[in-house]
Amino acid sequence: MSKNFFEAVKGRRSVYAISKESTISDERIKEIVEEAVLHSPSSFNSQSARAVVLLGENHDKLWNIAEDALRKIVPADQFEATAQRLGAFKAGYGSVLFFEDQNVIKQLQEKFATYADNFPLWSNQSSGILQFVVWTAFAEEGLGASLQHYNPLIDDEVKKEWGIPQEWKLIAQLPFGKTVAAPGPKEFQPIEERVKFVK
């Protein structure tokens, strides 16, 4: 029923207080990400989405890379807040990296030249859907997560560290783990100002 679906949608929140524990097995994490990649829609069924799941020391290494990259550009007197934020992500159990394969995008642009300018936009939209599906599925399993965007600062080091093809464009990072503290109430703008219903 759609009611159950919307309960899951409402349950997905940005959770920043996470721990190095998981409410589910590594096999279940893998299954969720694989199912999401398989069944999330994409323009022209391009299936351009790619995902990398980092656990344990590899997850820690990701946020060390982010810290090293930011240390080069954030003023020293302002870095403590940045370090604390990154530390909260590193405190999690794992991270999902979301990529889009640019070779697939280029092939579509060549094959359907009329829509060439739209394919990068549609690629980002389909990646957003995938991110939402994984995030919501994790929430249903009791995992807290938040979506982060430290690309393109970390792209080169990430690709080098884990042998990621150059054609894969990093879109977002999703650190996750067992929720330590639930997020507070969410405020909403008046729905009447955001939706028009015409009949």
TIVONU-600008 format. One record per atom (N, C-alpha, C): residue in three letters; x, y, z. Coordinates in steps of 0.001 Angstrom, whole numbers, plus 500000, padded with zeros to 6 digits. Layout:
<nodes>
AlaXYZ ...
</nodes>
This chain:
<nodes>
Met500835498806500000 Met500000500000500000 Met500872501248500000 Ser500384502321499349 Ser501153503557499303 Ser501365504136500696 Lys500450503832501632 Lys500601504321503007 Lys501909503814503601 Asn502216502537503386 Asn503460501967503897 Asn504672502620503238 Phe504545502914501945 Phe505619503567501226 Phe505904504939501826 Phe504858505714502071 Phe505062507056502605 Phe505551507039504051 Glu505241506005504786 Glu505804505883506129 Glu507323505715506036 Ala507752504954505030 Ala509194504790504818 Ala509820506111504378 Val509134506832503504 Val509627508131503039 Val509794509093504209 Lys508792509121505095 Lys508845510008506256 Lys509952509600507230 Gly510267508315507258 Gly511280507820508188 Gly512706508129507781 Arg512900508501506512 Arg514245508844506040 Arg514562510278506453 Arg515568510418507283 Arg515997511734507757 Arg517521511827507677 Ser518024513038507719 Ser519474513229507834 Ser519876512963509275 Val520634511893509478 Val521073511506510819 Val522589511648510883 Tyr523052512532511750 Tyr524481512817511849 Tyr525149512108513023 Ala524359511697514001 Ala524912510998515164 Ala524832509496514916 Ile525914508926514400 Ile525947507506514058 Ile527181506857514696 Ser527126505532514821 Ser528230504816515465 Ser528824503778514524 Lys529902503164514956 Lys530573502126514174 Lys529914500757514370 Glu528626500784514545 Glu527839499557514605 Glu526832499571513466 Ser526362498398513118 Ser525315498280512105 Ser524161497462512661 Thr522963497806512253 Thr521782497064512681 Thr521535495849511797 Ile522277495753510694 Ile522101494646509756 Ile523474494097509351 Ser523472492943508722 Ser524724492304508313 Ser525322493008507100 Asp526604492770506882 Asp527266493301505690 Asp526601492751504425 Glu526172491507504484 Glu525512490894503323 Glu524213491622502990 Arg523482492042504036 Arg522233492768503808 Arg522515494163503244 Ile523557494803503726 Ile523952496104503176 Ile524231495968501685 Lys525015494953501336 Lys525353494696499931 Lys524092494446499114 Glu523186493657499663 Glu521942493330498961 Glu521114494581498702 Ile521002495466499691 Ile520214496692499537 Ile520783497560498420 Val522096497751498431 Val522716498609497417 Val522568497990496031 Glu522763496684495927 Glu522617496015494628 Glu521191496099494112 Glu520214495864494977 Glu518806495951494559 Glu518453497371494120 Ala518973498361494859 Ala518699499748494517 Ala519290500116493163 Val520521499687492916 Val521167499971491632 Val520415499286490495 Leu519975498065490724 Leu519252497326489679 Leu517911497947489333 His517194498449490323 His515789498801490102 His515470500293490143 Ser516453501141490417 Ser516201502583490341 Ser516162502999488870 Pro515200503824488478 Pro515049504186487060 Pro516152505119486570 Ser516378505081485254 Ser517343505976484614 Ser516823506337483225 Ser517238507493482726 Ser516758507936481415 Ser517205506969480321 Phe516283506650479426 Phe516543505722478331 Phe517051504378478848 Asn516718504050480089 Asn517210502837480740 Asn518726502726480594 Ser519392503865480770 Ser520842503922480538 Ser521640503123481559 Gln521086502960482775 Gln521757502195483835 Gln523187502698484051 Ser523316504020484128 Ser524634504650484271 Ser525115504714485710 Ala524278504342486656 Ala524652504433488073 Ala525704503401488440 Arg526632503827489283 Arg527649502952489844 Arg527730503247491343 Ala528056502250492143 Ala528148502450493590 Ala529325501662494154 Val529949502232495158 Val531036501570495880 Val530708501647497367 Val530714500498498038 Val530430500454499476 Val531743500260500221 Leu532035501175501129 Leu533257501121501918 Leu532916500820503369 Leu533530499779503916 Leu533323499408505314 Leu534664499368506043 Gly534603499397507366 Gly535804499238508181 Gly536871500277507895 Glu538107499810507723 Glu539232500715507502 Glu539080501521506220 Asn538409500948505227 Asn538205501676503977 Asn537277502865504173 His536256502690504991 His535366503804505340 His536158504894506054 Asp536973504520507025 Asp537799505499507750 Asp538722506240506792 Lys539289505501505850 Lys540240506079504912 Lys539580507161504052 Leu538320506930503684 Leu537587507917502893 Leu537553509270503594 Trp537223509244504880 Trp537079510508505603 Trp538418511103505981 Asn539476510280506025 Asn540830510815506163 Asn541224511571504891 Ile540842511013503749 Ile541102511674502463 Ile540388513022502416 Ala539124513026502844 Ala538353514270502856 Ala538999515294503787 Glu539450514842504947 Glu540079515757505905 Glu541364516351505329 Asp542185515515504702 Asp543432515996504106 Asp543153517028503013 Ala542121516773502201 Ala541782517684501108 Ala541285519024501637 Leu540461518984502676 Leu539896520218503226 Leu540913521012504031 Arg541861520313504637 Arg542892521004505413 Arg543699521966504525 Lys543766521641503234 Lys544532522467502294 Lys543805523765501933 Ile542481523811502120 Ile541738524982501650 Ile540987525724502754 Val540777525082503899 Val540070525727504999 Val541082526421505913 Pro540863527696506228 Pro541789528401507129 Pro541958527652508447 Ala543177527643508956 Ala543514526874510160 Ala542631527231511344 Asp542294528524511480 Asp541488528938512627 Asp540026528545512505 Gln539641528025511335 Gln538263527586511122 Gln538158526072510946 Phe539313525404511011 Phe539315523983510648 Phe538704523075511720 Glu538679523496512958 Glu538179522632514029 Glu536739522191513768 Ala535888523125513338 Ala534491522785513043 Ala534409521782511892 Thr535261521983510895 Thr535305521056509755 Thr535740519672510207 Ala536764519622511054 Ala537276518342511549 Ala536217517606512365 Gln535457518337513153 Gln534401517709513953 Gln533305517129513060 Arg532953517878512014 Arg531926517396511088 Arg532392516118510392 Leu533617516126509902 Leu534165514939509236 Leu534300513782510212 Gly534645514095511454 Gly534758513055512474 Gly533440512358512733 Ala532347513111512629 Ala531016512515512815 Ala530708511520511710 Phe531150511817510493 Phe530939510884509387 Phe531830509646509558 Lys533067509890509945 Lys534020508793510152 Lys533575507879511285 Ala532809508415512228 Ala532323507627513369 Ala531322506562512956 Gly530886506588511685 Gly529904505631511211 Gly530481504266510878 Tyr529615503386510447 Tyr529982502001510133 Tyr530526501869508714 Gly530003502672507809 Gly530412502570506409 Gly529950503767505607 Ser530313503761504337 Ser529893504817503415 Ser529569504202502058 Val528548504752501420 Val528251504388500039 Val528656505560499158 Leu529467505288498146 Leu529850506303497171 Leu529005506107495923 Phe528381507170495462 Phe527537507126494272 Phe528265507784493106 Phe528332507062491998 Phe528992507545490788 Phe528023507470489610 Glu528358508207488534 Glu527684508070487246 Glu528757507832486186 Asp528564506797485382 Asp529535506422484354 Asp529407507372483163 Gln530405508223482983 Gln530346509231481925 Gln530461508633480534 Asn531021507440480400 Asn531046506779479091 Asn529635506501478604 Val528772506075479524 Val527380505808479166 Val526702507095478720 Ile526958508189479427 Ile526355509480479090 Ile526808509926477700 Lys528098509801477421 Lys528635510230476128 Lys528052509400474985 Gln527898508106475208 Gln527318507247474177 Gln525880507658473861 Leu525128507989474893 Leu523755508444474679 Leu523731509784473950 Gln524651510662474296 Gln524715511965473628 Gln525011511809472144 Glu525852510849471811 Glu526176510605470408 Glu525031509934469673 Lys524353509023470351 Lys523272508268469709 Lys522006509096469570 Phe521745509959470553 Phe520538510787470546 Phe520955512255470667 Ala521549512770469586 Ala522137514113469611 Ala521127515198469958 Thr519866515002469622 Thr518831516000469919 Thr518742516288471406 Tyr519004515277472220 Tyr518876515414473677 Tyr520230515520474376 Ala521284515774473599 Ala522643515707474143 Ala522823516554475399 Asp522279517759475400 Asp522470518648476555 Asp521734518165477796 Asn520732517342477597 Asn519903516894478720 Asn520463515677479454 Phe521280514890478791 Phe521714513635479410 Phe522494513814480715 Pro523381514806480837 Pro524035515004482141 Pro523038515366483237 Leu522032516167482909 Leu520998516523483876 Leu520195515294484277 Trp519790514510483297 Trp519018513297483591 Trp519852512299484391 Ser521141512267484114 Ser522041511397484865 Ser522044511776486344 Asn522139513066486636 Asn522105513528488028 Asn520772513215488690 Gln519694513342487923 Gln518372513044488474 Gln518250511566488826 Ser518721510701487950 Ser518627509264488234 Ser519526508885489405 Ser520676509558489535 Ser521540509307490682 Ser520846509724491967 Gly520137510854491920 Gly519382511305493091 Gly518339510291493520 Ile517684509680492547 Ile516694508645492862 Ile517372507470493557 Leu518507507035493011 Leu519245505920493609 Leu519667506249495037 Gln520172507447495242 Gln520592507858496581 Gln519416507792497557 Phe518270508275497109 Phe517067508264497946 Phe516639506840498280 Val516695505953497300 Val516278504561497513 Val517175503888498551 Val518483504027498396 Val519412503418499359 Val519216504023500741 Trp519138505334500805 Trp518983506057502072 Trp517714505627502799 Thr516619505542502059 Thr515339505155502652 Thr515356503697503096 Ala515946502834502283 Ala516039501416502643 Ala516882501241503901 Phe517969501978504010 Phe518793501924505212 Phe517980502359506436 Ala517216503438506279 Ala516400503927507397 Ala515400502870507845 Glu514834502138506888 Glu513889501078507208 Glu514556499946507991 Glu515860499808507817 Glu516615498766508518 Glu517215499285509832 Gly516901500537510172 Gly517390501089511427 Gly518744501764511355 Leu519227502022510144 Leu520505502703509974 Leu520297504196509756 Gly521074505003510462 Gly521056506442510229 Gly522063506787509147 Ala521779507843508382 Ala522671508241507296 Ala522440509709506957 Ser523412510288506271 Ser523266511651505750 Ser524008511739504432 Leu523494512537503527 Leu524094512647502195 Leu525104513783502167 Gln526309513490501683 Gln527396514464501662 Gln527946514639500244 His528587515788500030 His529114516102498696 His530494516747498829 Tyr531508515917498990 Tyr532874516418499070 Tyr533597516279497738 Asn532878515929496723 Asn533390515941495368 Asn533295517386494838 Pro534195517838493983 Pro535283517067493366 Pro536599517090494150 Leu536590517657495354 Leu537835517766496122 Leu538529516425496333 Ile537727515378496547 Ile538307514086496904 Ile538367513098495745 Asp537881513510494578 Asp537710512567493468 Asp538983511818493092 Asp540060512566492856 Asp541293511932492372 Asp541846510918493372 Glu541861511286494652 Glu542388510380495665 Glu541501509150495835 Val540192509340495752 Val539257508215495858 Val539477507231494712 Lys539599507756493516 Lys539813506885492356 Lys541142506143492462 Lys542145506845492931 Lys543467506235493069 Lys543462505154494140 Glu542828505435495274 Glu542848504520496414 Glu542114503217496124 Trp540975503288495430 Trp540150502095495248 Trp540037501644493798 Gly540905502157492941 Gly540934501693491558 Gly539646501966490803 Ile539085503138491019 Ile537836503514490356 Ile538137504002488939 Pro537409503527487938 Pro537645504001486566 Pro537528505522486458 Gln538374506115485643 Gln538353507570485476 Gln537012508074484941 Glu536316507214484214 Glu535055507619483601 Glu533898507712484610 Trp534118507195485817 Trp533073507264486843 Trp533165508619487537 Lys532096509376487486 Lys532049510696488125 Lys531412510567489501 Leu532129510985490526 Leu531611510915491892 Leu530526511965492085 Ile529364511529492588 Ile528219512419492755 Ile527947512732494221 Ala528037511719495091 Ala527685511930496500 Ala528254510816497361 Gln528293511091498667 Gln528749510107499646 Gln527687509983500738 Leu527420508750501171 Leu526404508489502186 Leu527030507739503360 Pro527546508448504365 Pro528030507757505569 Pro526844507229506371 Phe526972506018506926 Phe525857505419507646 Phe526344504617508839 Gly525436504358509758 Gly525732503562510933 Gly524526503517511850 Lys524662502812512946 Lys523579502750513916 Lys523333504143514489 Thr522070504539514566 Thr521717505862515066 Thr522012505975516553 Val522759507017516919 Val523087507283518312 Val522097508282518904 Ala521702509266518108 Ala520723510267518550 Ala519814510602517377 Ala518512510535517607 Ala517546510799516541 Ala517526512288516197 Pro517241512623514935 Pro517150514041514563 Pro515932514692515208 Gly515985515997515346 Gly514875516738515939 Gly513702516869514991 Pro512651517547515431 Pro511468517747514582 Pro511831518481513292 Lys511110518162512249 Lys511358518791510956 Lys510295519849510696 Glu510728521020510270 Glu509791522099509963 Glu509430522065508491 Phe508193522422508190 Phe507709522395506812 Phe507119523743506424 Gln507411524177505223 Gln506751525356504674 Gln505316524981504325 Pro504399525962504291 Pro502998525653503978 Pro502871524915502648 Ile502220523772502679 Ile502105522954501475 Ile501310523665500390 Glu500388524552500794 Glu499574525284499824 Glu500426526190498939 Glu501600526582499451 Glu502494527437498681 Glu503415526630497771 Arg503382525327497932 Arg504331524484497214 Arg503688523546496203 Val502379523324496317 Val501687522413495415 Val500428523080494867 Lys500272522996493549 Lys499032523442492915 Lys498277522221492433 Phe497007522180492751 Phe496163521046492351 Phe495094521578491411 Val495149521153490162 Val494271521688489122 Val493403520564488572 Lys492092520811488516 Lys491201519809487917 Lys490086520478487115 
</nodes>
